[in-house]
Amino acid sequence: MALRFIGIDPNTNGGNCPGVWIDDVKKEVLFQSWKPDAETEAACAENSPLPSSEGVVRLPYRMIQLIRKACDEAEGPQLR
């Protein structure tokens, strides 16, 4: 697996924290974060039904820069 680590929540203490990776082989962005409560998950499913192989994660706004960085790196110069 060719995962490239982008970063973790800047307000973390280093353990069990939200993180961002990109997979250059599968062309995917990966997120680790908190699972939503059932009410939030149901609200999300109203717009996009959730099969058992998918899930919703919560990411804090403070990680927006990391998400942008992951998107920029995933696009890379070859896609521009």
Phi, psi and omega per residue, in radians:
M1 nan 2.386 -3.055
A2 -1.927 1.093 3.133
L3 -1.445 2.391 3.065
R4 -1.994 2.028 -3.112
F5 -1.241 2.267 3.126
I6 -1.746 -0.782 3.117
G7 2.890 3.062 3.123
I8 -2.142 2.918 3.094
D9 -0.819 2.147 -3.098
P10 -1.150 -0.266 3.127
N11 -1.761 0.309 -3.096
T12 -1.440 2.796 3.023
N13 -1.709 0.122 3.065
G14 1.782 -0.180 -3.111
G15 -2.079 2.400 3.077
N16 0.837 0.946 -3.028
C17 -1.971 2.732 3.036
P18 -1.055 2.461 -3.133
G19 -2.487 2.877 -3.123
V20 -2.337 2.365 3.079
W21 -2.359 2.833 2.916
I22 -2.209 2.587 3.099
D23 -1.998 1.822 -3.088
D24 -1.230 -0.397 3.140
V25 -1.362 -0.884 -3.121
K26 -1.488 -0.133 -3.130
K27 1.034 0.957 -3.105
E28 -2.339 2.660 2.999
V29 -1.867 2.312 -3.100
L30 -2.029 2.478 3.130
F31 -2.219 2.395 2.960
Q32 -1.966 2.269 3.103
S33 -2.899 -2.956 -3.094
W34 -1.337 2.514 3.035
K35 -1.358 2.511 3.102
P36 -1.381 2.868 3.037
D37 -1.296 2.930 -3.063
A38 -1.053 -0.652 -3.133
E39 -1.123 -0.761 3.123
T40 -1.145 -0.775 3.123
E41 -1.057 -0.723 3.114
A42 -1.126 -0.692 3.117
A43 -1.121 -0.707 3.093
C44 -1.130 -0.693 -3.108
A45 -1.150 -0.330 3.084
E46 -1.098 -0.564 -3.131
N47 -1.707 -0.483 -3.094
S48 -2.582 1.677 -3.091
P49 -0.929 2.463 -3.071
L50 -1.783 1.887 3.011
P51 -1.255 2.895 -3.090
S52 -1.101 -0.339 -3.125
S53 -1.528 0.025 -3.126
E54 -2.177 2.894 3.106
G55 -2.712 2.943 3.093
V56 -1.939 2.439 3.042
V57 -2.183 2.693 3.115
R58 -1.801 2.282 3.082
L59 -2.171 2.354 3.137
P60 -1.267 2.605 3.112
Y61 -0.916 -0.565 -3.092
R62 -1.103 -0.165 3.113
M63 -1.668 0.067 -3.103
I64 -0.980 -0.730 3.136
Q65 -1.054 -0.683 3.117
L66 -1.182 -0.656 3.119
I67 -1.154 -0.742 3.078
R68 -1.074 -0.753 3.135
K69 -1.063 -0.768 3.123
A70 -1.064 -0.758 3.130
C71 -1.117 -0.778 3.129
D72 -1.074 -0.794 -3.130
E73 -1.194 -0.615 3.137
A74 -1.188 -0.650 3.098
E75 -1.195 -0.752 3.101
G76 0.911 2.988 -3.111
P77 -1.149 -0.435 -3.120
Q78 -1.202 -0.345 -3.121
L79 -1.797 -0.038 -3.117
R80 -1.587 nan nan
